[in-house]
């Protein structure tokens, strides 16, 4: 309680080990300011913050900051809850207002994209033509992503196997190997991904074995980890746990049978046991580019 309620100056005389505890327990504020959706500045902040642990960070994201009125609203909030400011703004007038306001409040204000944009400007020998939200414009690429998302929804969990040949990627795997969320992530990259579950006692659709266009990839997970995830799912829905679905021996056999199948047909295999969806998708995208070449 004491360490959370003293001012910075009041604990300057404390021993070093108490300084460390104070910084660990202190609540830090970060304001993320964007003239668009806030996705870019949020990703940058998270990528940086993973390098610091044992700190309590409160993030506040401000989206569509494109007017002086909105800037004043942001600055008022920063004054009430002082903290680090990161921004991705392109309008020089709006940037100037935010930076001046932060300077008066004596809080750090960092432009996330400025050094990169300036470097590209020099490298390309071209002038910058900034426009807020340009990366989210509804162009051909945007509609390609929408089309890919619709494809994923129509081909989730073994649906619509009759036209799997129109997919870019087909993911195979036993239950709870992150097939669906990975496909959704890939769709956001414009990749048409379908997924087909491998279920004990149920043969795979014959269509799978005649595909020559799509890249087929097998996903598997460590048996112990898979049992834990499946058990949590059964408990979530209040279902009976006395089942082969979470029996360690049965689960291990499922995984081994699936891996033998992948090996037999020389399909690439990815162990997703300790990988995030982003990491799985990145590996798939690498394989897909090689396949496309």
Residue pairs with C-beta under 8 A, 6 or more apart in sequence:
3 11
3 18
3 21
3 22
3 25
4 25
4 26
4 27
6 22
11 18
11 19
11 22
14 22
23 55
24 54
24 55
25 56
26 55
26 56
27 56
27 58
28 55
28 56
28 57
28 58
28 83
28 84
29 57
29 58
29 60
29 81
29 82
29 83
29 84
30 45
30 49
30 57
30 58
30 59
30 60
30 83
30 84
30 85
30 86
31 60
31 62
31 74
31 77
31 78
31 81
31 83
31 84
31 85
31 86
32 38
32 41
32 42
32 45
32 59
32 60
32 61
32 62
32 86
32 87
33 41
33 62
33 65
33 74
33 85
33 86
33 87
33 88
33 89
33 98
34 40
34 41
34 61
34 62
34 63
34 64
34 65
34 87
34 88
34 89
35 64
35 65
35 66
35 88
35 89
35 90
35 91
35 94
35 132
35 133
36 63
36 64
36 88
36 132
36 133
36 135
36 136
37 63
37 133
37 136
38 61
38 62
38 63
38 88
40 88
40 112
40 113
40 135
41 61
41 86
41 87
41 88
41 112
42 59
42 61
44 86
44 88
44 112
45 59
45 86
49 57
58 81
58 83
60 77
60 81
62 70
62 74
62 77
64 70
65 71
65 74
65 87
65 89
65 94
65 98
66 91
66 94
66 132
67 94
68 93
68 94
68 97
71 94
71 97
71 98
71 101
72 97
72 101
74 98
75 98
75 101
75 102
75 105
78 85
78 101
78 102
78 105
78 107
79 105
82 105
82 107
83 107
84 107
84 108
84 110
85 98
85 102
85 107
85 108
85 109
85 110
86 110
86 112
87 95
87 98
87 109
87 110
87 111
87 112
88 111
88 112
88 113
89 95
89 98
89 111
89 132
90 130
90 131
90 132
91 130
91 132
95 111
98 109
99 109
102 108
102 109
103 109
117 128
121 127
121 128
136 142
141 190
144 190
145 187
145 188
145 189
145 190
147 192
148 186
148 187
148 188
148 189
148 190
148 191
148 192
148 193
149 184
149 187
149 188
151 166
151 167
151 187
151 192
151 193
151 194
152 183
152 184
152 186
152 187
152 192
152 193
152 194
154 160
155 161
155 164
155 167
155 183
155 193
155 194
155 195
156 180
156 183
156 194
156 195
157 179
157 180
157 195
157 196
157 197
158 195
158 196
158 197
158 205
160 194
161 194
161 196
161 205
161 207
161 208
162 207
164 170
164 194
164 196
164 205
164 207
164 208
164 211
164 214
165 207
165 211
165 212
165 213
165 214
166 192
166 213
167 192
167 193
167 194
167 213
167 214
168 191
168 192
168 193
168 214
168 215
168 288
169 183
169 186
169 191
169 192
169 193
169 194
169 214
169 215
169 216
169 217
169 284
169 288
170 193
170 194
170 195
170 196
170 208
170 211
170 214
170 215
170 216
170 217
171 179
171 182
171 183
171 193
171 194
171 195
171 196
171 217
171 218
171 219
171 284
172 179
172 195
172 196
172 197
172 198
172 204
172 208
172 216
172 217
172 218
172 219
172 258
172 261
172 262
172 267
173 179
173 195
173 197
173 198
173 218
173 219
173 220
173 221
173 258
173 272
174 197
174 198
174 199
174 220
174 221
174 226
174 251
174 254
174 255
174 258
175 197
175 199
175 230
175 245
176 221
176 226
176 229
176 230
176 233
177 219
177 220
177 221
177 226
177 272
178 219
178 221
178 272
178 277
178 280
179 195
179 197
179 219
180 195
181 277
182 193
182 195
182 219
182 272
182 277
182 280
182 281
182 284
183 193
183 194
183 195
185 277
185 278
185 280
185 281
186 193
186 281
186 284
186 285
187 193
189 281
189 285
191 285
191 288
194 214
196 204
196 205
196 208
198 204
198 254
198 257
198 258
198 261
200 244
200 250
200 253
200 254
200 257
204 261
208 216
209 265
215 268
215 287
215 288
215 291
216 265
216 267
216 268
217 267
217 268
217 269
217 270
217 284
217 287
218 258
218 259
218 261
218 262
218 267
218 268
218 269
218 270
219 269
219 270
219 272
219 280
220 255
220 258
220 259
220 262
220 269
220 270
220 271
220 272
221 229
221 255
221 271
221 272
221 273
222 271
222 273
223 248
223 251
223 252
223 255
224 248
225 273
225 274
226 251
226 255
227 246
227 248
227 251
230 245
230 246
230 251
231 241
231 246
234 240
234 241
234 243
234 245
234 246
235 241
244 250
244 251
245 251
259 269
262 268
262 269
263 269
268 287
270 280
270 283
270 284
272 280
275 283
